[in-house]
Amino acid sequence: MISVILTDIEGTTTDIAFVHDVLFPLSRRAMPAYVAEHWDSEDVRQAREATRQSSPEALTAQLVAWIDADRKESTLKAIQGKIWRTAFESGQVKSHVYPDVPPAFERWKANGTRIAIFSSGSVEAQELLFRHSDHGDLTPFLSAYFDTTTGPKRESRSYTAIADALGVPRTAVAFLSDVVAELDAARAAGMSTWQLLRPGIADDPASPHPKVGTFDALGF
């Protein structure tokens, strides 16, 4: 019996275009000023250690290169979260969620099912996205957030760690994502899996996971 829904964000609850065409360019533009102004902060210090860059200019260049390559680096994601916080809280941007997501969240919570997030974006960025969505504040529906500090999204050990943190058997968790490799890892850990085929997501006929176009089609 499923007691926890664990869902990805990009391509699952939220259009990939919002992340790549709005959030990534925003952090790219703001990165030079952020690094220079927060050089001695903990998140920038960790980025300096991870990249072994010793000047603001060199560190900025490395972080921007990671953005352009869509690297899932925890130090980058932490800084992006701080940059996005300013944009969200000032009202500069509202995040996109698909229209079937809020009613599904409401339905699942009403049924006593917990909802958790697992995304490569930092926990801070995840909370901001769901708090400042174009469908209002969705954070009251969410009970936990996990990012790549828990582990890579394509490794089964990450899903085992998430189930342990939630205090439930892995078989009690349903993982929703558009990425087959992530679903493979979750299934290897013992979770149930469903693949989201949102608009623009290519169907892989070899995918062994049940496929749906919206959360409404999940049947729970």
Steps between C-alpha positions, in 0.01 A plus 500: 500500500637841401535741791745749343506664158856604411510726197758662279450864397645578157290331231268351763332774703654787306572573134866450413486828308432697819819368658721533192354817348421699816686376809832404342545829308401695811770333709751534218446878482513546876798273567785756464345744747396226741847344515671837544259615773494169691864393459538414868162329541475128573343405166763687297778360718378148426488580128858631517611174663310286249636684197844595638452849361659784695356813339141623457546516125630144469235360734224680313627363169498145638150530648362650179660215304323254730169678443548482124581129526207434740740344749336359814758648736376553854715809554358662186143408595543658843609832349224490238249451781619818669478696174154367422378586850548869427316471167209302643455707815513827306226376267734511200403143408225249569576133453315277258314189610274294276128558573441138605761524777318712766180290501707181514697635796173591671349157428803308624530698821127461567545123461779501759779447247817695565659689211877547475726657238828369358670739261852597398416858601582588859239451773484879529424534129236227518318675785512832317361349180199348672441799729497751212319299233253629244239298694583655836687361799515120470743439787222408749450181299867396519657316790865453393759616250814320379779619272828357376660536842303181569660337197493496118157460345613210280629281783278263694672576830352851490148360499582260779627796705182697427273215611707463817476874568123485451475202731309281255572179307628564149202306367270763652644778280389590146757699302385723213746632240546557129854355502531125441841470670360655819200269490729201447696595812186545709359167381831328580464634853154341527272796427202506265563723198302697242641691206350842417479576129434871512484701175840497334623191688602229255355155557752219537329180384753295696404663831357235734316754714125573478450822304251781561455848358366664815469433871125448448576189294685333786179366652587590859 
